[in-house]
Amino acid sequence: MLNRQLTWILAIVAIGSVASVVSYELELSHVCPLRQLSIADEIKKYDKTKDPQLCDALNSKISQFNDACKSSVEELDCG
């Protein structure tokens, strides 16, 4: 009897864990405040390196962020 209960408990915990990970990957990674923090971190990296390729990629991310999150983060001047 105990083995059967333990099996069910482990199955429920495993399913819950998988559901949590999937939910996090699909939804929370696209939440606007988290995306904004990621962009801010990349802007700091760009300020240190002044890499033009990073600037172009970052401007693309900023544009997508502004469209998706109804925001107005300024794009960088890569020139």
Secondary structure, 3 states (H helix, E strand, C coil): CHHHHHHHHHHHHHHHHHHHHHHHHHCHHHCHHHHHHHHHHHHHHHHHHCCHHHHHHHHHHHHHHHHHHCCCCCCCCCC
